[in-house]
Amino acid sequence: MTSSYNDLVNVASFWKKREYFDTERGNIAHYCRDCKKNVDVEVLNEELAKFRCLVCSGVHIATGTAVSLQEHYSKKR
């Protein structure tokens, strides 16, 4: 069985179907889960992807594109 890219993008577990994939999703961004906003970070360990928030000094940092972080963290839980 082979699958196309569209089959993988439209998996039901992604909560919604995407008919397209925008390759220009933005640069890498960092979201601090402690202060709940996009922040600049200090790199603690590049190999382990450990970062520290420069606003609140928290270490619970999510990394992704600006669009993906906004989509994920704007959902009501």
mmCIF file of the N, C-alpha and C atoms, coordinates in Angstrom:
data_MODEL
# 
_entry.id   MODEL 
# 
loop_
_atom_site.group_PDB 
_atom_site.id 
_atom_site.type_symbol 
_atom_site.label_atom_id 
_atom_site.label_alt_id 
_atom_site.label_comp_id 
_atom_site.label_asym_id 
_atom_site.label_entity_id 
_atom_site.label_seq_id 
_atom_site.pdbx_PDB_ins_code 
_atom_site.Cartn_x 
_atom_site.Cartn_y 
_atom_site.Cartn_z 
_atom_site.occupancy 
_atom_site.B_iso_or_equiv 
_atom_site.pdbx_formal_charge 
_atom_site.auth_seq_id 
_atom_site.auth_comp_id 
_atom_site.auth_asym_id 
_atom_site.auth_atom_id 
_atom_site.pdbx_PDB_model_num 
ATOM 1   N N  . MET A 1 1  ? 0.849  -1.187 0.000  1.00 0.00 ? 1  MET A N  1 
ATOM 2   C CA . MET A 1 1  ? 0.000  0.000  0.000  1.00 0.00 ? 1  MET A CA 1 
ATOM 3   C C  . MET A 1 1  ? 0.886  1.239  0.000  1.00 0.00 ? 1  MET A C  1 
ATOM 4   N N  . THR A 1 2  ? 0.617  2.123  -0.904 1.00 0.00 ? 2  THR A N  1 
ATOM 5   C CA . THR A 1 2  ? 1.354  3.376  -0.952 1.00 0.00 ? 2  THR A CA 1 
ATOM 6   C C  . THR A 1 2  ? 0.426  4.514  -0.574 1.00 0.00 ? 2  THR A C  1 
ATOM 7   N N  . SER A 1 3  ? 0.969  5.545  -0.015 1.00 0.00 ? 3  SER A N  1 
ATOM 8   C CA . SER A 1 3  ? 0.155  6.702  0.333  1.00 0.00 ? 3  SER A CA 1 
ATOM 9   C C  . SER A 1 3  ? 0.775  7.942  -0.276 1.00 0.00 ? 3  SER A C  1 
ATOM 10  N N  . SER A 1 4  ? -0.082 8.824  -0.651 1.00 0.00 ? 4  SER A N  1 
ATOM 11  C CA . SER A 1 4  ? 0.389  10.088 -1.200 1.00 0.00 ? 4  SER A CA 1 
ATOM 12  C C  . SER A 1 4  ? 0.506  11.101 -0.070 1.00 0.00 ? 4  SER A C  1 
ATOM 13  N N  . TYR A 1 5  ? 1.109  12.217 -0.386 1.00 0.00 ? 5  TYR A N  1 
ATOM 14  C CA . TYR A 1 5  ? 1.253  13.267 0.616  1.00 0.00 ? 5  TYR A CA 1 
ATOM 15  C C  . TYR A 1 5  ? -0.111 13.761 1.078  1.00 0.00 ? 5  TYR A C  1 
ATOM 16  N N  . ASN A 1 6  ? -1.064 13.896 0.172  1.00 0.00 ? 6  ASN A N  1 
ATOM 17  C CA . ASN A 1 6  ? -2.402 14.367 0.542  1.00 0.00 ? 6  ASN A CA 1 
ATOM 18  C C  . ASN A 1 6  ? -3.094 13.407 1.503  1.00 0.00 ? 6  ASN A C  1 
ATOM 19  N N  . ASP A 1 7  ? -2.838 12.107 1.372  1.00 0.00 ? 7  ASP A N  1 
ATOM 20  C CA . ASP A 1 7  ? -3.408 11.146 2.319  1.00 0.00 ? 7  ASP A CA 1 
ATOM 21  C C  . ASP A 1 7  ? -2.869 11.389 3.724  1.00 0.00 ? 7  ASP A C  1 
ATOM 22  N N  . LEU A 1 8  ? -1.592 11.710 3.823  1.00 0.00 ? 8  LEU A N  1 
ATOM 23  C CA . LEU A 1 8  ? -0.989 11.938 5.132  1.00 0.00 ? 8  LEU A CA 1 
ATOM 24  C C  . LEU A 1 8  ? -1.447 13.255 5.746  1.00 0.00 ? 8  LEU A C  1 
ATOM 25  N N  . VAL A 1 9  ? -1.623 14.283 4.939  1.00 0.00 ? 9  VAL A N  1 
ATOM 26  C CA . VAL A 1 9  ? -2.049 15.583 5.440  1.00 0.00 ? 9  VAL A CA 1 
ATOM 27  C C  . VAL A 1 9  ? -3.492 15.529 5.924  1.00 0.00 ? 9  VAL A C  1 
ATOM 28  N N  . ASN A 1 10 ? -4.315 14.723 5.291  1.00 0.00 ? 10 ASN A N  1 
ATOM 29  C CA . ASN A 1 10 ? -5.737 14.687 5.605  1.00 0.00 ? 10 ASN A CA 1 
ATOM 30  C C  . ASN A 1 10 ? -6.124 13.578 6.575  1.00 0.00 ? 10 ASN A C  1 
ATOM 31  N N  . VAL A 1 11 ? -5.232 13.219 7.454  1.00 0.00 ? 11 VAL A N  1 
ATOM 32  C CA . VAL A 1 11 ? -5.544 12.231 8.479  1.00 0.00 ? 11 VAL A CA 1 
ATOM 33  C C  . VAL A 1 11 ? -6.541 12.846 9.460  1.00 0.00 ? 11 VAL A C  1 
ATOM 34  N N  . ALA A 1 12 ? -7.551 12.090 9.823  1.00 0.00 ? 12 ALA A N  1 
ATOM 35  C CA . ALA A 1 12 ? -8.622 12.621 10.680 1.00 0.00 ? 12 ALA A CA 1 
ATOM 36  C C  . ALA A 1 12 ? -8.123 13.072 12.046 1.00 0.00 ? 12 ALA A C  1 
ATOM 37  N N  . SER A 1 13 ? -7.032 12.509 12.535 1.00 0.00 ? 13 SER A N  1 
ATOM 38  C CA . SER A 1 13 ? -6.546 12.873 13.862 1.00 0.00 ? 13 SER A CA 1 
ATOM 39  C C  . SER A 1 13 ? -5.942 14.271 13.901 1.00 0.00 ? 13 SER A C  1 
ATOM 40  N N  . PHE A 1 14 ? -5.837 14.944 12.773 1.00 0.00 ? 14 PHE A N  1 
ATOM 41  C CA . PHE A 1 14 ? -5.321 16.309 12.752 1.00 0.00 ? 14 PHE A CA 1 
ATOM 42  C C  . PHE A 1 14 ? -6.425 17.326 13.004 1.00 0.00 ? 14 PHE A C  1 
ATOM 43  N N  . TRP A 1 15 ? -7.603 16.885 13.409 1.00 0.00 ? 15 TRP A N  1 
ATOM 44  C CA . TRP A 1 15 ? -8.740 17.720 13.785 1.00 0.00 ? 15 TRP A CA 1 
ATOM 45  C C  . TRP A 1 15 ? -9.424 18.418 12.620 1.00 0.00 ? 15 TRP A C  1 
ATOM 46  N N  . LYS A 1 16 ? -8.737 18.638 11.549 1.00 0.00 ? 16 LYS A N  1 
ATOM 47  C CA . LYS A 1 16 ? -9.364 19.257 10.386 1.00 0.00 ? 16 LYS A CA 1 
ATOM 48  C C  . LYS A 1 16 ? -8.582 18.842 9.148  1.00 0.00 ? 16 LYS A C  1 
ATOM 49  N N  . LYS A 1 17 ? -9.263 18.840 8.034  1.00 0.00 ? 17 LYS A N  1 
ATOM 50  C CA . LYS A 1 17 ? -8.598 18.478 6.789  1.00 0.00 ? 17 LYS A CA 1 
ATOM 51  C C  . LYS A 1 17 ? -7.954 19.707 6.174  1.00 0.00 ? 17 LYS A C  1 
ATOM 52  N N  . ARG A 1 18 ? -6.791 19.498 5.611  1.00 0.00 ? 18 ARG A N  1 
ATOM 53  C CA . ARG A 1 18 ? -6.111 20.568 4.896  1.00 0.00 ? 18 ARG A CA 1 
ATOM 54  C C  . ARG A 1 18 ? -6.074 20.169 3.425  1.00 0.00 ? 18 ARG A C  1 
ATOM 55  N N  . GLU A 1 19 ? -6.537 21.031 2.604  1.00 0.00 ? 19 GLU A N  1 
ATOM 56  C CA . GLU A 1 19 ? -6.522 20.760 1.177  1.00 0.00 ? 19 GLU A CA 1 
ATOM 57  C C  . GLU A 1 19 ? -5.221 21.228 0.543  1.00 0.00 ? 19 GLU A C  1 
ATOM 58  N N  . TYR A 1 20 ? -4.429 21.971 1.264  1.00 0.00 ? 20 TYR A N  1 
ATOM 59  C CA . TYR A 1 20 ? -3.173 22.492 0.742  1.00 0.00 ? 20 TYR A CA 1 
ATOM 60  C C  . TYR A 1 20 ? -2.155 22.505 1.876  1.00 0.00 ? 20 TYR A C  1 
ATOM 61  N N  . PHE A 1 21 ? -0.914 22.629 1.521  1.00 0.00 ? 21 PHE A N  1 
ATOM 62  C CA . PHE A 1 21 ? 0.143  22.786 2.513  1.00 0.00 ? 21 PHE A CA 1 
ATOM 63  C C  . PHE A 1 21 ? 0.983  23.975 2.097  1.00 0.00 ? 21 PHE A C  1 
ATOM 64  N N  . ASP A 1 22 ? 0.979  25.009 2.888  1.00 0.00 ? 22 ASP A N  1 
ATOM 65  C CA . ASP A 1 22 ? 1.706  26.238 2.587  1.00 0.00 ? 22 ASP A CA 1 
ATOM 66  C C  . ASP A 1 22 ? 3.172  26.067 2.965  1.00 0.00 ? 22 ASP A C  1 
ATOM 67  N N  . THR A 1 23 ? 4.048  26.105 1.978  1.00 0.00 ? 23 THR A N  1 
ATOM 68  C CA . THR A 1 23 ? 5.478  25.931 2.259  1.00 0.00 ? 23 THR A CA 1 
ATOM 69  C C  . THR A 1 23 ? 6.085  27.180 2.893  1.00 0.00 ? 23 THR A C  1 
ATOM 70  N N  . GLU A 1 24 ? 5.418  28.317 2.811  1.00 0.00 ? 24 GLU A N  1 
ATOM 71  C CA . GLU A 1 24 ? 5.903  29.561 3.405  1.00 0.00 ? 24 GLU A CA 1 
ATOM 72  C C  . GLU A 1 24 ? 5.213  29.787 4.754  1.00 0.00 ? 24 GLU A C  1 
ATOM 73  N N  . ARG A 1 25 ? 5.466  28.911 5.700  1.00 0.00 ? 25 ARG A N  1 
ATOM 74  C CA . ARG A 1 25 ? 4.796  28.984 6.998  1.00 0.00 ? 25 ARG A CA 1 
ATOM 75  C C  . ARG A 1 25 ? 5.515  29.899 7.974  1.00 0.00 ? 25 ARG A C  1 
ATOM 76  N N  . GLY A 1 26 ? 6.625  30.452 7.601  1.00 0.00 ? 26 GLY A N  1 
ATOM 77  C CA . GLY A 1 26 ? 7.320  31.381 8.484  1.00 0.00 ? 26 GLY A CA 1 
ATOM 78  C C  . GLY A 1 26 ? 8.609  30.807 9.025  1.00 0.00 ? 26 GLY A C  1 
ATOM 79  N N  . ASN A 1 27 ? 9.325  31.626 9.733  1.00 0.00 ? 27 ASN A N  1 
ATOM 80  C CA . ASN A 1 27 ? 10.598 31.223 10.327 1.00 0.00 ? 27 ASN A CA 1 
ATOM 81  C C  . ASN A 1 27 ? 10.366 30.470 11.624 1.00 0.00 ? 27 ASN A C  1 
ATOM 82  N N  . ILE A 1 28 ? 11.422 29.894 12.140 1.00 0.00 ? 28 ILE A N  1 
ATOM 83  C CA . ILE A 1 28 ? 11.341 29.196 13.423 1.00 0.00 ? 28 ILE A CA 1 
ATOM 84  C C  . ILE A 1 28 ? 11.060 30.210 14.528 1.00 0.00 ? 28 ILE A C  1 
ATOM 85  N N  . ALA A 1 29 ? 10.127 29.855 15.387 1.00 0.00 ? 29 ALA A N  1 
ATOM 86  C CA . ALA A 1 29 ? 9.757  30.719 16.506 1.00 0.00 ? 29 ALA A CA 1 
ATOM 87  C C  . ALA A 1 29 ? 9.797  29.896 17.787 1.00 0.00 ? 29 ALA A C  1 
ATOM 88  N N  . HIS A 1 30 ? 9.830  30.584 18.910 1.00 0.00 ? 30 HIS A N  1 
ATOM 89  C CA . HIS A 1 30 ? 9.850  29.921 20.220 1.00 0.00 ? 30 HIS A CA 1 
ATOM 90  C C  . HIS A 1 30 ? 8.691  30.467 21.044 1.00 0.00 ? 30 HIS A C  1 
ATOM 91  N N  . TYR A 1 31 ? 7.955  29.558 21.675 1.00 0.00 ? 31 TYR A N  1 
ATOM 92  C CA . TYR A 1 31 ? 6.801  29.922 22.499 1.00 0.00 ? 31 TYR A CA 1 
ATOM 93  C C  . TYR A 1 31 ? 7.067  29.449 23.920 1.00 0.00 ? 31 TYR A C  1 
ATOM 94  N N  . CYS A 1 32 ? 7.011  30.373 24.860 1.00 0.00 ? 32 CYS A N  1 
ATOM 95  C CA . CYS A 1 32 ? 7.217  30.019 26.263 1.00 0.00 ? 32 CYS A CA 1 
ATOM 96  C C  . CYS A 1 32 ? 5.885  29.583 26.851 1.00 0.00 ? 32 CYS A C  1 
ATOM 97  N N  . ARG A 1 33 ? 5.819  28.353 27.335 1.00 0.00 ? 33 ARG A N  1 
ATOM 98  C CA . ARG A 1 33 ? 4.578  27.845 27.925 1.00 0.00 ? 33 ARG A CA 1 
ATOM 99  C C  . ARG A 1 33 ? 4.386  28.372 29.343 1.00 0.00 ? 33 ARG A C  1 
ATOM 100 N N  . ASP A 1 34 ? 5.408  28.984 29.927 1.00 0.00 ? 34 ASP A N  1 
ATOM 101 C CA . ASP A 1 34 ? 5.275  29.575 31.262 1.00 0.00 ? 34 ASP A CA 1 
ATOM 102 C C  . ASP A 1 34 ? 4.625  30.955 31.180 1.00 0.00 ? 34 ASP A C  1 
ATOM 103 N N  . CYS A 1 35 ? 5.147  31.830 30.306 1.00 0.00 ? 35 CYS A N  1 
ATOM 104 C CA . CYS A 1 35 ? 4.561  33.171 30.205 1.00 0.00 ? 35 CYS A CA 1 
ATOM 105 C C  . CYS A 1 35 ? 3.563  33.288 29.045 1.00 0.00 ? 35 CYS A C  1 
ATOM 106 N N  . LYS A 1 36 ? 3.366  32.200 28.302 1.00 0.00 ? 36 LYS A N  1 
ATOM 107 C CA . LYS A 1 36 ? 2.329  32.087 27.269 1.00 0.00 ? 36 LYS A CA 1 
ATOM 108 C C  . LYS A 1 36 ? 2.413  33.146 26.169 1.00 0.00 ? 36 LYS A C  1 
ATOM 109 N N  . LYS A 1 37 ? 3.625  33.292 25.599 1.00 0.00 ? 37 LYS A N  1 
ATOM 110 C CA . LYS A 1 37 ? 3.775  34.193 24.456 1.00 0.00 ? 37 LYS A CA 1 
ATOM 111 C C  . LYS A 1 37 ? 5.027  33.820 23.672 1.00 0.00 ? 37 LYS A C  1 
ATOM 112 N N  . ASN A 1 38 ? 5.109  34.331 22.447 1.00 0.00 ? 38 ASN A N  1 
ATOM 113 C CA . ASN A 1 38 ? 6.302  34.129 21.633 1.00 0.00 ? 38 ASN A CA 1 
ATOM 114 C C  . ASN A 1 38 ? 7.433  34.966 22.219 1.00 0.00 ? 38 ASN A C  1 
ATOM 115 N N  . VAL A 1 39 ? 8.592  34.350 22.365 1.00 0.00 ? 39 VAL A N  1 
ATOM 116 C CA . VAL A 1 39 ? 9.701  35.018 23.050 1.00 0.00 ? 39 VAL A CA 1 
ATOM 117 C C  . VAL A 1 39 ? 11.014 34.768 22.328 1.00 0.00 ? 39 VAL A C  1 
ATOM 118 N N  . ASP A 1 40 ? 12.011 35.568 22.671 1.00 0.00 ? 40 ASP A N  1 
ATOM 119 C CA . ASP A 1 40 ? 13.388 35.288 22.298 1.00 0.00 ? 40 ASP A CA 1 
ATOM 120 C C  . ASP A 1 40 ? 13.957 34.379 23.373 1.00 0.00 ? 40 ASP A C  1 
ATOM 121 N N  . VAL A 1 41 ? 14.899 33.525 22.981 1.00 0.00 ? 41 VAL A N  1 
ATOM 122 C CA . VAL A 1 41 ? 15.418 32.540 23.923 1.00 0.00 ? 41 VAL A CA 1 
ATOM 123 C C  . VAL A 1 41 ? 16.934 32.554 23.953 1.00 0.00 ? 41 VAL A C  1 
ATOM 124 N N  . GLU A 1 42 ? 17.455 32.035 25.059 1.00 0.00 ? 42 GLU A N  1 
ATOM 125 C CA . GLU A 1 42 ? 18.883 31.770 25.200 1.00 0.00 ? 42 GLU A CA 1 
ATOM 126 C C  . GLU A 1 42 ? 19.055 30.265 25.003 1.00 0.00 ? 42 GLU A C  1 
ATOM 127 N N  . VAL A 1 43 ? 20.022 29.871 24.193 1.00 0.00 ? 43 VAL A N  1 
ATOM 128 C CA . VAL A 1 43 ? 20.257 28.450 23.933 1.00 0.00 ? 43 VAL A CA 1 
ATOM 129 C C  . VAL A 1 43 ? 21.103 27.894 25.076 1.00 0.00 ? 43 VAL A C  1 
ATOM 130 N N  . LEU A 1 44 ? 20.536 26.927 25.808 1.00 0.00 ? 44 LEU A N  1 
ATOM 131 C CA . LEU A 1 44 ? 21.274 26.291 26.901 1.00 0.00 ? 44 LEU A CA 1 
ATOM 132 C C  . LEU A 1 44 ? 22.092 25.109 26.393 1.00 0.00 ? 44 LEU A C  1 
ATOM 133 N N  . ASN A 1 45 ? 21.487 24.295 25.523 1.00 0.00 ? 45 ASN A N  1 
ATOM 134 C CA . ASN A 1 45 ? 22.160 23.126 24.961 1.00 0.00 ? 45 ASN A CA 1 
ATOM 135 C C  . ASN A 1 45 ? 21.599 22.908 23.562 1.00 0.00 ? 45 ASN A C  1 
ATOM 136 N N  . GLU A 1 46 ? 22.378 23.230 22.556 1.00 0.00 ? 46 GLU A N  1 
ATOM 137 C CA . GLU A 1 46 ? 21.903 23.143 21.174 1.00 0.00 ? 46 GLU A CA 1 
ATOM 138 C C  . GLU A 1 46 ? 21.624 21.709 20.752 1.00 0.00 ? 46 GLU A C  1 
ATOM 139 N N  . GLU A 1 47 ? 22.444 20.760 21.179 1.00 0.00 ? 47 GLU A N  1 
ATOM 140 C CA . GLU A 1 47 ? 22.254 19.361 20.802 1.00 0.00 ? 47 GLU A CA 1 
ATOM 141 C C  . GLU A 1 47 ? 20.967 18.780 21.374 1.00 0.00 ? 47 GLU A C  1 
ATOM 142 N N  . LEU A 1 48 ? 20.609 19.177 22.590 1.00 0.00 ? 48 LEU A N  1 
ATOM 143 C CA . LEU A 1 48 ? 19.395 18.665 23.235 1.00 0.00 ? 48 LEU A CA 1 
ATOM 144 C C  . LEU A 1 48 ? 18.205 19.601 23.043 1.00 0.00 ? 48 LEU A C  1 
ATOM 145 N N  . ALA A 1 49 ? 18.400 20.678 22.300 1.00 0.00 ? 49 ALA A N  1 
ATOM 146 C CA . ALA A 1 49 ? 17.349 21.674 22.040 1.00 0.00 ? 49 ALA A CA 1 
ATOM 147 C C  . ALA A 1 49 ? 16.758 22.211 23.340 1.00 0.00 ? 49 ALA A C  1 
ATOM 148 N N  . LYS A 1 50 ? 17.627 22.615 24.249 1.00 0.00 ? 50 LYS A N  1 
ATOM 149 C CA . LYS A 1 50 ? 17.191 23.200 25.526 1.00 0.00 ? 50 LYS A CA 1 
ATOM 150 C C  . LYS A 1 50 ? 17.342 24.711 25.436 1.00 0.00 ? 50 LYS A C  1 
ATOM 151 N N  . PHE A 1 51 ? 16.273 25.412 25.791 1.00 0.00 ? 51 PHE A N  1 
ATOM 152 C CA . PHE A 1 51 ? 16.252 26.872 25.694 1.00 0.00 ? 51 PHE A CA 1 
ATOM 153 C C  . PHE A 1 51 ? 15.753 27.472 26.998 1.00 0.00 ? 51 PHE A C  1 
ATOM 154 N N  . ARG A 1 52 ? 16.068 28.760 27.218 1.00 0.00 ? 52 ARG A N  1 
ATOM 155 C CA . ARG A 1 52 ? 15.567 29.507 28.367 1.00 0.00 ? 52 ARG A CA 1 
ATOM 156 C C  . ARG A 1 52 ? 14.934 30.792 27.848 1.00 0.00 ? 52 ARG A C  1 
ATOM 157 N N  . CYS A 1 53 ? 13.758 31.088 28.357 1.00 0.00 ? 53 CYS A N  1 
ATOM 158 C CA . CYS A 1 53 ? 13.027 32.298 27.984 1.00 0.00 ? 53 CYS A CA 1 
ATOM 159 C C  . CYS A 1 53 ? 13.754 33.514 28.542 1.00 0.00 ? 53 CYS A C  1 
ATOM 160 N N  . LEU A 1 54 ? 13.939 34.545 27.713 1.00 0.00 ? 54 LEU A N  1 
ATOM 161 C CA . LEU A 1 54 ? 14.601 35.762 28.172 1.00 0.00 ? 54 LEU A CA 1 
ATOM 162 C C  . LEU A 1 54 ? 13.643 36.695 28.920 1.00 0.00 ? 54 LEU A C  1 
ATOM 163 N N  . VAL A 1 55 ? 12.336 36.407 28.874 1.00 0.00 ? 55 VAL A N  1 
ATOM 164 C CA . VAL A 1 55 ? 11.351 37.234 29.567 1.00 0.00 ? 55 VAL A CA 1 
ATOM 165 C C  . VAL A 1 55 ? 11.174 36.772 31.006 1.00 0.00 ? 55 VAL A C  1 
ATOM 166 N N  . CYS A 1 56 ? 10.902 35.466 31.190 1.00 0.00 ? 56 CYS A N  1 
ATOM 167 C CA . CYS A 1 56 ? 10.586 34.976 32.536 1.00 0.00 ? 56 CYS A CA 1 
ATOM 168 C C  . CYS A 1 56 ? 11.589 33.941 33.056 1.00 0.00 ? 56 CYS A C  1 
ATOM 169 N N  . SER A 1 57 ? 12.613 33.625 32.262 1.00 0.00 ? 57 SER A N  1 
ATOM 170 C CA . SER A 1 57 ? 13.634 32.621 32.597 1.00 0.00 ? 57 SER A CA 1 
ATOM 171 C C  . SER A 1 57 ? 13.072 31.209 32.695 1.00 0.00 ? 57 SER A C  1 
ATOM 172 N N  . GLY A 1 58 ? 11.898 30.978 32.126 1.00 0.00 ? 58 GLY A N  1 
ATOM 173 C CA . GLY A 1 58 ? 11.315 29.635 32.110 1.00 0.00 ? 58 GLY A CA 1 
ATOM 174 C C  . GLY A 1 58 ? 12.028 28.741 31.118 1.00 0.00 ? 58 GLY A C  1 
ATOM 175 N N  . VAL A 1 59 ? 11.918 27.445 31.327 1.00 0.00 ? 59 VAL A N  1 
ATOM 176 C CA . VAL A 1 59 ? 12.581 26.489 30.438 1.00 0.00 ? 59 VAL A CA 1 
ATOM 177 C C  . VAL A 1 59 ? 11.584 25.621 29.675 1.00 0.00 ? 59 VAL A C  1 
ATOM 178 N N  . HIS A 1 60 ? 10.301 25.886 29.783 1.00 0.00 ? 60 HIS A N  1 
ATOM 179 C CA . HIS A 1 60 ? 9.279  25.134 29.055 1.00 0.00 ? 60 HIS A CA 1 
ATOM 180 C C  . HIS A 1 60 ? 9.009  25.849 27.735 1.00 0.00 ? 60 HIS A C  1 
ATOM 181 N N  . ILE A 1 61 ? 9.860  25.557 26.748 1.00 0.00 ? 61 ILE A N  1 
ATOM 182 C CA . ILE A 1 61 ? 9.839  26.265 25.475 1.00 0.00 ? 61 ILE A CA 1 
ATOM 183 C C  . ILE A 1 61 ? 9.415  25.312 24.363 1.00 0.00 ? 61 ILE A C  1 
ATOM 184 N N  . ALA A 1 62 ? 8.444  25.737 23.580 1.00 0.00 ? 62 ALA A N  1 
ATOM 185 C CA . ALA A 1 62 ? 8.035  24.991 22.389 1.00 0.00 ? 62 ALA A CA 1 
ATOM 186 C C  . ALA A 1 62 ? 8.674  25.669 21.185 1.00 0.00 ? 62 ALA A C  1 
ATOM 187 N N  . THR A 1 63 ? 9.134  24.860 20.237 1.00 0.00 ? 63 THR A N  1 
ATOM 188 C CA . THR A 1 63 ? 9.789  25.382 19.049 1.00 0.00 ? 63 THR A CA 1 
ATOM 189 C C  . THR A 1 63 ? 9.032  24.912 17.817 1.00 0.00 ? 63 THR A C  1 
ATOM 190 N N  . GLY A 1 64 ? 8.835  25.807 16.882 1.00 0.00 ? 64 GLY A N  1 
ATOM 191 C CA . GLY A 1 64 ? 8.161  25.466 15.630 1.00 0.00 ? 64 GLY A CA 1 
ATOM 192 C C  . GLY A 1 64 ? 8.055  26.694 14.763 1.00 0.00 ? 64 GLY A C  1 
ATOM 193 N N  . THR A 1 65 ? 7.271  26.600 13.715 1.00 0.00 ? 65 THR A N  1 
ATOM 194 C CA . THR A 1 65 ? 7.059  27.791 12.896 1.00 0.00 ? 65 THR A CA 1 
ATOM 195 C C  . THR A 1 65 ? 6.057  28.685 13.613 1.00 0.00 ? 65 THR A C  1 
ATOM 196 N N  . ALA A 1 66 ? 6.076  29.950 13.280 1.00 0.00 ? 66 ALA A N  1 
ATOM 197 C CA . ALA A 1 66 ? 5.154  30.897 13.915 1.00 0.00 ? 66 ALA A CA 1 
ATOM 198 C C  . ALA A 1 66 ? 3.710  30.477 13.685 1.00 0.00 ? 66 ALA A C  1 
ATOM 199 N N  . VAL A 1 67 ? 3.395  30.002 12.487 1.00 0.00 ? 67 VAL A N  1 
ATOM 200 C CA . VAL A 1 67 ? 2.028  29.585 12.161 1.00 0.00 ? 67 VAL A CA 1 
ATOM 201 C C  . VAL A 1 67 ? 1.631  28.347 12.947 1.00 0.00 ? 67 VAL A C  1 
ATOM 202 N N  . SER A 1 68 ? 2.511  27.354 13.031 1.00 0.00 ? 68 SER A N  1 
ATOM 203 C CA . SER A 1 68 ? 2.161  26.118 13.730 1.00 0.00 ? 68 SER A CA 1 
ATOM 204 C C  . SER A 1 68 ? 1.991  26.350 15.233 1.00 0.00 ? 68 SER A C  1 
ATOM 205 N N  . LEU A 1 69 ? 2.833  27.193 15.826 1.00 0.00 ? 69 LEU A N  1 
ATOM 206 C CA . LEU A 1 69 ? 2.694  27.495 17.251 1.00 0.00 ? 69 LEU A CA 1 
ATOM 207 C C  . LEU A 1 69 ? 1.398  28.249 17.518 1.00 0.00 ? 69 LEU A C  1 
ATOM 208 N N  . GLN A 1 70 ? 1.050  29.183 16.637 1.00 0.00 ? 70 GLN A N  1 
ATOM 209 C CA . GLN A 1 70 ? -0.178 29.925 16.807 1.00 0.00 ? 70 GLN A CA 1 
ATOM 210 C C  . GLN A 1 70 ? -1.387 29.001 16.693 1.00 0.00 ? 70 GLN A C  1 
ATOM 211 N N  . GLU A 1 71 ? -1.375 28.096 15.707 1.00 0.00 ? 71 GLU A N  1 
ATOM 212 C CA . GLU A 1 71 ? -2.483 27.151 15.545 1.00 0.00 ? 71 GLU A CA 1 
ATOM 213 C C  . GLU A 1 71 ? -2.621 26.249 16.774 1.00 0.00 ? 71 GLU A C  1 
ATOM 214 N N  . HIS A 1 72 ? -1.499 25.732 17.253 1.00 0.00 ? 72 HIS A N  1 
ATOM 215 C CA . HIS A 1 72 ? -1.550 24.780 18.363 1.00 0.00 ? 72 HIS A CA 1 
ATOM 216 C C  . HIS A 1 72 ? -1.964 25.433 19.684 1.00 0.00 ? 72 HIS A C  1 
ATOM 217 N N  . TYR A 1 73 ? -1.359 26.549 20.014 1.00 0.00 ? 73 TYR A N  1 
ATOM 218 C CA . TYR A 1 73 ? -1.603 27.157 21.323 1.00 0.00 ? 73 TYR A CA 1 
ATOM 219 C C  . TYR A 1 73 ? -2.814 28.083 21.360 1.00 0.00 ? 73 TYR A C  1 
ATOM 220 N N  . SER A 1 74 ? -3.452 28.344 20.224 1.00 0.00 ? 74 SER A N  1 
ATOM 221 C CA . SER A 1 74 ? -4.663 29.155 20.249 1.00 0.00 ? 74 SER A CA 1 
ATOM 222 C C  . SER A 1 74 ? -5.912 28.300 20.411 1.00 0.00 ? 74 SER A C  1 
ATOM 223 N N  . LYS A 1 75 ? -5.771 26.969 20.329 1.00 0.00 ? 75 LYS A N  1 
ATOM 224 C CA . LYS A 1 75 ? -6.930 26.089 20.504 1.00 0.00 ? 75 LYS A CA 1 
ATOM 225 C C  . LYS A 1 75 ? -7.369 26.098 21.955 1.00 0.00 ? 75 LYS A C  1 
ATOM 226 N N  . LYS A 1 76 ? -8.678 26.118 22.157 1.00 0.00 ? 76 LYS A N  1 
ATOM 227 C CA . LYS A 1 76 ? -9.194 26.059 23.518 1.00 0.00 ? 76 LYS A CA 1 
ATOM 228 C C  . LYS A 1 76 ? -9.093 24.614 23.997 1.00 0.00 ? 76 LYS A C  1 
ATOM 229 N N  . ARG A 1 77 ? -8.601 24.428 25.175 1.00 0.00 ? 77 ARG A N  1 
ATOM 230 C CA . ARG A 1 77 ? -8.428 23.067 25.705 1.00 0.00 ? 77 ARG A CA 1 
ATOM 231 C C  . ARG A 1 77 ? -9.434 22.816 26.791 1.00 0.00 ? 77 ARG A C  1 
# 
